[in-house]
Amino acid sequence: MALKERIIKEAGSLFYQYGIKSVSMDDLASSLGISKRTLYENFKDKEEILLTYLADIRNERNNKILEVINRSANMIEVFLYFIEIHKKKELPSVKFYEDIYKYYPRVYNLIQKDIEENKIYIKEYLQQGIAQGYIRENLNVDVAAFLVEESTYTYIRASYLEKPPFSFQELFFTMMINFIRGISTEKGIKIVDAYLEKISTDKDYTN
C-alpha cells in the first residue's frame, strides 16, 4: 500500500474513533510509525487529509452503487444490498460529526453539498423503482429522498444516549427495512419479506 493510502486509511480510523480535533499530526505520525516531517511531505495539514479521506469514501460508495445497480434485477434488491453493507459497517463516533461542524466549515459545506447531490440520485433510484413496478406510484420521492439522507442525524442524536438499548447497526436496519417495505408495492414487499425470512432463518441456524 502506498504511503499516502496508508496515511488516509489510518487517519480515517483514528478520526472515526476519537473525533478529528483530538487526533494530532503527532498522534497520526506515531500511529503510522513515520516522522511528522514525512507526514507533512505528503499532506499540507489535517484538513487536507480529512478532505482526501472523505473524497475516497464518496468515490468508493458511488462506484459500488453503480456496480450493484448493474447486477441487480430491481431497485429493491439494490436497497437491501446496502442495508446488508451497513449492518457490518464501522460507524464514526459522534465526535467525528461534531468536530467537522465546529472546526471545519469548508468540509461541512462540502458534506452538505454531497448530501444534496445524494438526494438527487436517491430520487432517480426511487423513480426507477416506480417504473419497474416495485415502488408505489404515489410515493412523494422528494420526501422519501429527504428521509433517507436525514437518517444520519437520527444516528447522531442516538449517539448522545448514555446506554442505548440497541446497537447503531440495529437502529439503521430497523429504520431502513421499515422504510423500504413501506414504500414498496405488493411485489416489492414480497422481496423484502423473503429477505427478512432469510436473515431470520440464517440467525436461527447460527444459534
N, C-alpha and C positions, 0 to 999 in steps of 0.2 A: 504494500500500500504506500502510495506517495506521501511525503511528509505533510503536504497541505491537507490531504484527505484525512490523515491521522489526527491532525490538529482540529479539523472541523468536527470529526466524529467524537473525539474526547471532550471538546468544548460543549457540544450539544448534550452529551451525557451529564456533564457537571452542571450546566445551566438548568437542565430539567430537574435535577435532584435538589440543588441548593438555591436556585434563582441565579440571576446574572450579576447583580451588584456585588454579592458576597464572594464571587469567584474572581480572584485577581489574576493578572497575567503571570505573576509568580506562581500561583497555585496551578495554573494550566501548564506552565513550563515544567514544573516539578512532577506533575502527574504524567506527563509525556516522557520525562527523562531527558529533556533537552534544555538548553540555556534560554534565558529570556531574550537574549540577543537574536538567537535563531528564530524565535517566535516573531519578533519584530521584523526580521528579514523577509518573512512570508506574509505578514498581515500588519497593516498600519496601526490598528488598535482593536479593542474588544468588540466595538460596534461593527467593524468590517467582518470579523469572524462570525458574529451573530447574523448579519445580513447574508453572508455566504451560506451559513448553515440553513437558514430559513428558505433561501432560494433553492438549495439542493433538495430539501424536503418537498417543496412545491413541485419541482420538476419531476421528482420520483413519483409523487402522487398522480400528477397529470399523465405521465407515461403509463402508469399502472391502470388508470381508469380507461384509457384508450385500448389497452391490451385486453382488459376484462370485457369491455363492450364488444370488441371484435369477436370474442369467442363465446359470448353468452347468447342464449336463444331469445331472451327478453329482458326488459329493464328491471323486473322484479328480481331476477337472478343476479343482476349487477348489484342492486342494493343489498341483497342478502350476503353477497360475497364480501362487501365492505363491512358489514356487521361482523362477519367472522374475523376479518383482519383486526378490527378494533377490540375484539374480545381478548386478544393477546398483546395488544399494543401497549408499549410503555407510555404512561401519561405524565406530563410535566406537573411539577408542584405549582401551587397557586402563586408562589413567589415568582415564578417564571413570568407569568402574565402581569403580575403587579409591577415588576421591575421594568418591563417593556413600557407599560403605561406611564410610570412615574419618571423614568430616566432616559428613555429612548424614543422621543416623539417621532423622529423620522421613521424608525422601524414600526412604530404603532400605526402611523399613517399608511405605510406600505401594506401592513396586515389588513387594515380596513379596506384598502383598495382591492386587495386579493379577495376579501370576503364578498365585496360587491360583484367582482368578476365570477366568483363561485356561484353566486345566486343566479346569474345568467345561465351558466352551464347546467345547474340543477333544474332550472325551468325547462331547458331544452330536453334534458333526460326525462323529465316528467311528461312533457308533451309527446316524446317518443313512446313512452309507456301508454299514454292515452291512445295514440294512433295504432299501437299494437293490440289494444283492447284489454290490457292488464291493469290499467289505472282508470278510475272513474272520469267520465267526460265532464262532469260538473265540478271537478276539483278546481279550486282557485290556486293556480300554480304559483302566483306571486306570494300568497300567504304560505303555501307549503314550502317553497324555497327559503323564505324568511325563517320559518320554524326550524328547518334543518340546520342552517348556519347559526341560529341563535342557541342551539342546543349546547354549544361550547360554554356559554355563560351559565347554563344550568350546572354544568360540571364545576365551574369556578365557584359558584355560590355554595355548592355541596362541599367543596374543599374546606369551607370555614366551619363545618360541623365538627365538634370535638370528637365524637365517637359515632360516625355514621353507621347505621345498621345494615350497610350494604357496601360492596366494593364499587369503585367508579366504573369498572367494566360492566357490572350488573346494572348500574344506573343507565349507562349508554345503551346496553342491549334492550332493557325494558322500554326506554323511550322510543328507540328506533323501530323495534319489531312491532310495537303497537301503532306507531305512526304509519309504517308501510302497509300493515294489514288494514288500517283504517282508510287508506286512500285507494285500496285495490278493488277491482271488480271481482265477481264471483270466481273467475278463472285465475285471477291473481291471488285471491285468498287461498285457493287450493294449493298453490305453490308454497305460500307462506306456511300453511298448516302442515304440509308434507315436510318442510324444513324443520318445523318445531317438533314434529313427531320423531324425525330422525335424530335430532340432538338429544331428545328425551330418551330414546332407545339407547343411544350411544352412552349416555350418562348412566343409565340403569346397568348396562353391560359392564362398564368400568367399575361400578360399585359392587 
